[in-house]
Amino acid sequence: MTDFTDDDRQAICDMFDRLLMDQAHEEQLRKIIETPAGFDKSLWQQMAELGLTGIIIDPDQGGIGGSIEEVEAIMEVAGAYLYNGPYISTCVLAPSLLNAAENSEFTAQHLENIAAGASIFAVAGCGLSGDWTGSPDVAAAGSEGNWTLSGKSSFVVHARNADHVIVAARDGDDLGVFCLPTSLSGVTVHTHETDDQTLRLSTLKFDQAKAVRLEGVGQKTFNKAVRLALAALAGEQSGAARRIFEMTIEYLNTRYQFGQPIGRFQALKHMAADLLIEVESASSAARHASRALASGAPNAAVLTYLAAFTCADNFRKTAADAIQLHGGIAYTMEHPAHLYWRRAQTGQWLFGSSDQFRELYLSQMEAIL
């Protein structure tokens, strides 16, 4: 693993920020979400050329050998722009699972393709319940070298754009993790209709679809990969919360009533101060979780669950209060606040609900105490 300093991390974030400022601003986002793909594939390739798609991939396979700490940092930048590419599934979940597999000859080429921006991965980890920690609704059948999958997996992000999908499936009483092309016979993609156009969710149906098992990857490894995804999502949500908060403060300082900025009114000052606490708390939780995961700290799981529900809930509250502080103007489709609000709503349920992660946090704390 490559050692990154704070300055290195900041340089990567500044580079990514300049790229998104130029090519993923609000006007461009509104255009791209109207397309079938829903994200900018040329921007994805530029991210690959800058090394952003291979952050947690080993240099021997074209990556830069970073950790979840670097991922969380750039996800804060991504969240500020509501960047909607398949980053968490392709560049966090998939590499984590592929790296852990014992059949390295099979996974090596996939990792190289991810780092080069040549492959997009979806990860199917839950059924209709949306619970990634529970038993999936997909079952595996067969034996070594001859596996098939049957069942459905729901809430799969960017499945219609993916070349491959990694699937968590039941193998008797165990959990197996499998990889297969989305174009394969026996794989059907059903796109969800949602209010949040910036993220594309789908249900994948498997009908005796042939798949390759990631040997040695089971429940423990899958749970660890999901925690990395939660830390990345927490970073995205904290970055988005900070951006919509900054937009709101700017509005309070430039909108005048009775001859003065409305931000000088005491009631609005108090609301803004409360929101600042929400934003800073989210940022702190996301960063602490990523550091703990990167270092293998014994409290990494509990800090990750804390970040998961804190960042999801705080982003939702910040977006909701931002709309209120903007007044009627933020209720219109033309205002960016509603884009942040819708992403906040979707993020409350990705990889599980914030209530579920709150319960996991409490149970972990009880075990520690």
C-alpha positions as CSV (number, residue, x, y, z in Angstrom):
1,M,0.0,0.0,0.0
2,T,1.2,3.5,-0.9
3,D,1.6,5.9,2.0
4,F,-0.2,9.2,1.3
5,T,0.4,12.4,3.3
6,D,-2.3,14.9,4.0
7,D,-0.8,17.1,1.3
8,D,-0.9,14.2,-1.2
9,R,-4.6,13.7,-0.3
10,Q,-5.4,17.4,-0.7
11,A,-3.6,17.5,-4.1
12,I,-5.7,14.6,-5.3
13,C,-8.9,16.3,-4.1
14,D,-7.9,19.7,-5.7
15,M,-7.3,18.0,-9.0
16,F,-10.7,16.2,-8.8
17,D,-12.4,19.4,-7.8
18,R,-11.0,21.2,-10.8
19,L,-12.2,18.4,-13.1
20,L,-15.7,18.3,-11.7
21,M,-16.0,22.1,-11.6
22,D,-15.2,22.2,-15.3
23,Q,-17.2,19.1,-16.5
24,A,-19.7,18.2,-13.8
25,H,-21.3,21.5,-12.8
26,E,-25.1,21.7,-12.2
27,E,-25.9,22.6,-15.8
28,Q,-23.9,19.6,-17.1
29,L,-25.5,17.3,-14.4
30,R,-29.0,18.3,-15.5
31,K,-28.1,17.4,-19.1
32,I,-26.5,14.1,-18.3
33,I,-29.3,12.7,-16.1
34,E,-31.6,13.0,-19.1
35,T,-29.5,10.5,-21.1
36,P,-30.1,6.7,-21.0
37,A,-26.7,6.1,-19.2
38,G,-27.3,8.8,-16.6
39,F,-23.6,9.6,-16.2
40,D,-20.8,11.0,-18.3
41,K,-18.6,8.2,-19.7
42,S,-16.0,10.6,-21.1
43,L,-15.6,12.1,-17.7
44,W,-15.2,8.6,-16.3
45,Q,-12.3,7.9,-18.7
46,Q,-10.6,11.2,-17.6
47,M,-10.9,10.1,-14.0
48,A,-9.2,6.8,-14.9
49,E,-6.4,8.7,-16.7
50,L,-5.9,10.7,-13.4
51,G,-5.7,7.4,-11.4
52,L,-9.0,8.0,-9.6
53,T,-10.6,4.8,-10.6
54,G,-7.7,2.7,-9.3
55,I,-7.1,4.3,-5.9
56,I,-7.5,1.1,-3.8
57,I,-6.0,-1.2,-6.6
58,D,-2.4,-2.3,-6.4
59,P,0.2,-0.6,-8.6
60,D,1.0,-4.0,-10.2
61,Q,-2.5,-3.9,-11.6
62,G,-2.5,-0.3,-12.8
63,G,-3.8,1.3,-9.6
64,I,-2.1,3.7,-7.1
65,G,-2.3,1.5,-4.0
66,G,-4.2,3.9,-1.8
67,S,-6.8,3.2,0.9
68,I,-10.3,4.0,1.9
69,E,-8.9,7.2,3.5
70,E,-8.1,8.6,0.1
71,V,-11.4,7.3,-1.3
72,E,-13.4,9.1,1.4
73,A,-11.5,12.3,0.7
74,I,-12.4,12.4,-3.0
75,M,-15.9,11.3,-2.3
76,E,-16.4,14.5,-0.3
77,V,-15.5,16.3,-3.5
78,A,-17.8,14.1,-5.5
79,G,-20.7,14.7,-3.1
80,A,-20.3,18.5,-3.4
81,Y,-21.1,18.2,-7.1
82,L,-23.6,15.3,-6.7
83,Y,-21.3,13.3,-9.1
84,N,-23.3,10.3,-10.2
85,G,-20.9,7.9,-11.8
86,P,-20.7,4.2,-10.6
87,Y,-17.7,5.0,-8.4
88,I,-18.6,3.1,-5.2
89,S,-19.7,-0.1,-6.9
90,T,-16.9,-0.1,-9.5
91,C,-13.9,1.4,-7.6
92,V,-14.6,0.5,-3.9
93,L,-16.9,-2.6,-3.6
94,A,-15.7,-4.5,-6.7
95,P,-11.9,-4.1,-6.1
96,S,-12.3,-5.0,-2.4
97,L,-14.0,-8.3,-3.3
98,L,-11.8,-9.1,-6.3
99,N,-8.6,-8.4,-4.3
100,A,-9.7,-10.9,-1.6
101,A,-10.4,-13.7,-4.0
102,E,-8.0,-16.7,-4.2
103,N,-8.5,-17.2,-7.9
104,S,-6.2,-14.3,-8.7
105,E,-5.7,-15.3,-12.3
106,F,-9.3,-14.6,-13.0
107,T,-9.5,-11.3,-10.9
108,A,-6.3,-9.7,-12.1
109,Q,-7.6,-8.7,-15.5
110,H,-10.8,-7.3,-14.0
111,L,-8.7,-5.2,-11.6
112,E,-6.6,-3.8,-14.4
113,N,-9.7,-3.0,-16.4
114,I,-11.2,-1.1,-13.5
115,A,-8.1,0.9,-13.0
116,A,-8.0,1.8,-16.7
117,G,-11.6,2.8,-16.8
118,A,-12.4,0.0,-19.2
119,S,-14.9,-1.9,-17.0
120,I,-17.9,-0.8,-14.9
121,F,-19.1,-3.1,-12.2
122,A,-22.4,-3.3,-10.4
123,V,-22.6,-5.1,-7.0
124,A,-25.8,-7.0,-6.1
125,G,-25.9,-7.5,-2.4
126,C,-29.5,-7.5,-1.2
127,G,-33.1,-8.5,-1.9
128,L,-36.3,-6.6,-1.7
129,S,-35.6,-5.8,2.0
130,G,-32.6,-3.6,1.0
131,D,-30.7,-5.2,3.9
132,W,-27.1,-5.9,2.8
133,T,-26.3,-7.6,6.1
134,G,-29.1,-10.1,5.8
135,S,-29.5,-13.2,3.6
136,P,-29.7,-12.4,-0.2
137,D,-32.6,-13.5,-2.4
138,V,-30.3,-15.1,-4.9
139,A,-29.3,-18.8,-4.6
140,A,-26.2,-20.5,-6.0
141,A,-26.2,-24.0,-7.3
142,G,-23.5,-26.3,-8.6
143,S,-19.9,-27.1,-7.7
144,E,-16.3,-25.9,-8.4
145,G,-16.1,-24.4,-11.9
146,N,-19.8,-24.9,-12.7
147,W,-22.0,-22.4,-10.8
148,T,-25.4,-21.0,-11.7
149,L,-27.4,-18.2,-10.0
150,S,-31.2,-17.9,-9.6
151,G,-33.3,-15.3,-7.9
152,K,-33.5,-11.5,-7.7
153,S,-31.3,-8.8,-6.3
154,S,-32.7,-5.3,-5.8
155,F,-31.5,-1.7,-5.5
156,V,-28.4,-2.3,-7.7
157,V,-26.8,0.9,-8.6
158,H,-25.8,1.5,-12.3
159,A,-26.7,-2.1,-13.3
160,R,-27.8,-1.1,-16.8
161,N,-24.4,0.6,-17.4
162,A,-22.3,-2.3,-15.9
163,D,-20.2,-4.7,-17.9
164,H,-20.0,-7.1,-15.0
165,V,-21.9,-7.7,-11.8
166,I,-20.7,-9.2,-8.5
167,V,-23.4,-11.1,-6.7
168,A,-23.8,-12.2,-3.1
169,A,-25.8,-15.5,-3.2
170,R,-26.8,-18.2,-0.8
171,D,-24.9,-21.4,-1.0
172,G,-26.7,-23.6,1.5
173,D,-26.2,-22.0,4.9
174,D,-23.1,-20.1,3.6
175,L,-22.7,-16.9,1.6
176,G,-20.9,-17.1,-1.7
177,V,-19.8,-14.2,-3.9
178,F,-19.9,-14.6,-7.7
179,C,-18.9,-12.6,-10.8
180,L,-20.5,-12.7,-14.2
181,P,-21.1,-10.4,-17.3
182,T,-24.4,-8.5,-17.3
183,S,-24.8,-9.4,-21.0
184,L,-24.9,-13.1,-20.2
185,S,-28.0,-15.2,-21.0
186,G,-30.1,-15.6,-17.8
187,V,-29.4,-12.0,-16.6
188,T,-32.3,-9.5,-16.9
189,V,-32.1,-5.8,-15.7
190,H,-35.3,-4.1,-14.6
191,T,-34.8,-0.3,-14.0
192,H,-36.5,1.3,-11.1
193,E,-38.5,4.5,-11.5
194,T,-37.4,6.9,-8.7
195,D,-37.5,10.6,-7.9
196,D,-33.7,10.8,-7.8
197,Q,-32.5,10.8,-11.4
198,T,-28.9,11.3,-10.4
199,L,-28.7,7.6,-9.4
200,R,-30.0,4.7,-11.5
201,L,-31.3,1.8,-9.4
202,S,-32.3,-1.6,-10.9
203,T,-33.5,-5.1,-10.0
204,L,-31.4,-7.9,-11.4
205,K,-33.1,-11.2,-12.2
206,F,-31.0,-14.3,-12.5
207,D,-32.3,-17.4,-14.2
208,Q,-29.7,-20.2,-14.0
209,A,-27.1,-17.6,-15.1
210,K,-23.6,-19.1,-15.2
211,A,-21.1,-17.4,-12.9
212,V,-17.6,-17.6,-11.6
213,R,-17.2,-18.0,-7.8
214,L,-14.7,-15.6,-6.1
215,E,-12.9,-18.4,-4.1
216,G,-12.3,-17.7,-0.5
217,V,-14.7,-14.7,-0.4
218,G,-17.5,-15.3,2.1
219,Q,-19.7,-13.4,4.6
220,K,-16.8,-11.9,6.6
221,T,-15.1,-10.5,3.5
222,F,-18.4,-9.3,2.0
223,N,-19.2,-7.4,5.3
224,K,-15.8,-5.8,5.3
225,A,-16.3,-4.6,1.7
226,V,-19.7,-3.2,2.6
227,R,-18.2,-1.2,5.4
228,L,-15.7,0.3,2.9
229,A,-18.6,1.3,0.7
230,L,-20.4,2.8,3.7
231,A,-17.4,5.0,4.5
232,A,-17.2,6.1,0.9
233,L,-20.9,6.9,0.9
234,A,-20.5,8.8,4.2
235,G,-17.8,10.9,2.6
236,E,-20.1,11.7,-0.3
237,Q,-23.0,12.6,1.9
238,S,-20.8,14.9,4.1
239,G,-19.4,16.6,1.0
240,A,-22.9,17.1,-0.3
241,A,-24.2,18.4,3.0
242,R,-21.3,20.9,3.2
243,R,-22.0,22.2,-0.3
244,I,-25.7,22.8,0.2
245,F,-25.0,24.4,3.5
246,E,-22.5,26.8,1.8
247,M,-25.1,27.6,-0.8
248,T,-27.6,28.4,1.9
249,I,-25.2,30.7,3.8
250,E,-24.4,32.6,0.6
251,Y,-28.2,33.1,0.0
252,L,-28.7,34.3,3.6
253,N,-25.9,36.9,3.1
254,T,-27.2,38.2,-0.2
255,R,-31.0,38.1,0.2
256,Y,-32.2,41.4,1.6
257,Q,-35.3,42.2,3.6
258,F,-36.1,45.4,5.5
259,G,-32.7,46.8,4.3
260,Q,-30.5,44.1,5.6
261,P,-29.4,40.5,4.7
262,I,-31.8,37.9,6.1
263,G,-28.9,36.1,7.6
264,R,-28.8,38.8,10.3
265,F,-32.2,37.7,11.6
266,Q,-31.7,35.9,14.9
267,A,-34.0,33.0,14.1
268,L,-32.2,32.2,10.9
269,K,-28.8,32.6,12.6
270,H,-29.8,29.9,15.0
271,M,-30.9,27.6,12.3
272,A,-27.7,28.1,10.4
273,A,-25.6,27.5,13.5
274,D,-27.5,24.2,14.1
275,L,-26.8,23.2,10.5
276,L,-23.1,23.9,10.8
277,I,-23.0,21.4,13.7
278,E,-24.7,18.8,11.5
279,V,-22.2,19.4,8.7
280,E,-19.1,19.3,10.9
281,S,-20.4,16.2,12.7
282,A,-21.0,14.4,9.4
283,S,-17.5,15.3,8.1
284,S,-15.8,14.2,11.4
285,A,-17.7,10.9,11.5
286,A,-16.8,10.0,7.8
287,R,-13.2,10.9,8.2
288,H,-12.7,9.0,11.5
289,A,-14.4,5.9,10.0
290,S,-12.1,5.9,7.0
291,R,-9.0,6.3,9.1
292,A,-10.1,3.4,11.3
293,L,-10.8,1.2,8.4
294,A,-7.5,2.1,6.7
295,S,-5.5,1.3,9.8
296,G,-7.4,-1.8,10.7
297,A,-8.4,-0.4,14.1
298,P,-10.4,-2.7,16.3
299,N,-13.2,-0.1,16.5
300,A,-13.5,0.3,12.7
301,A,-16.8,-1.4,12.4
302,V,-18.5,0.6,15.2
303,L,-17.1,3.9,13.8
304,T,-18.3,2.9,10.3
305,Y,-21.9,2.3,11.4
306,L,-21.8,5.6,13.3
307,A,-20.7,7.4,10.2
308,A,-23.3,5.6,8.1
309,F,-26.4,6.8,10.0
310,T,-24.9,10.2,11.1
311,C,-24.0,11.2,7.5
312,A,-27.2,10.0,6.0
313,D,-29.4,11.7,8.6
314,N,-27.4,14.9,8.7
315,F,-27.4,15.3,5.0
316,R,-31.1,14.8,4.9
317,K,-31.7,17.4,7.6
318,T,-29.3,19.9,6.1
319,A,-31.0,19.6,2.7
320,A,-34.4,19.9,4.2
321,D,-33.5,23.0,6.3
322,A,-31.7,24.5,3.3
323,I,-34.9,24.4,1.4
324,Q,-36.8,26.1,4.2
325,L,-34.1,28.8,4.6
326,H,-34.2,29.5,0.9
327,G,-37.9,30.0,1.0
328,G,-40.2,29.2,-1.9
329,I,-37.5,29.5,-4.5
330,A,-35.9,26.2,-3.4
331,Y,-39.1,24.3,-3.9
332,T,-38.9,24.8,-7.7
333,M,-37.3,22.2,-10.0
334,E,-35.0,24.8,-11.3
335,H,-33.2,25.3,-8.0
336,P,-30.3,23.0,-7.1
337,A,-31.6,22.4,-3.6
338,H,-34.1,19.9,-4.8
339,L,-31.3,17.8,-6.4
340,Y,-29.5,17.6,-3.1
341,W,-32.8,16.8,-1.2
342,R,-33.5,13.9,-3.6
343,R,-30.0,12.5,-3.3
344,A,-30.3,12.7,0.4
345,Q,-33.5,10.7,0.3
346,T,-32.0,8.0,-1.8
347,G,-28.8,7.8,0.3
348,Q,-30.9,7.0,3.4
349,W,-31.5,3.6,2.0
350,L,-28.3,2.6,0.1
351,F,-26.6,-0.5,1.5
352,G,-29.3,-0.5,4.3
353,S,-31.3,2.1,6.2
354,S,-29.9,4.6,8.6
355,D,-32.1,3.1,11.3
356,Q,-30.5,-0.3,10.7
357,F,-27.0,1.1,11.0
358,R,-28.0,2.9,14.2
359,E,-29.1,-0.4,15.6
360,L,-25.8,-2.1,14.5
361,Y,-23.9,0.8,16.1
362,L,-25.7,0.4,19.4
363,S,-25.3,-3.4,19.4
364,Q,-21.6,-3.0,18.8
365,M,-21.3,-0.5,21.6
366,E,-23.1,-2.8,24.0
367,A,-20.6,-5.6,23.1
368,I,-17.7,-3.2,23.7
369,L,-19.0,-1.9,27.0
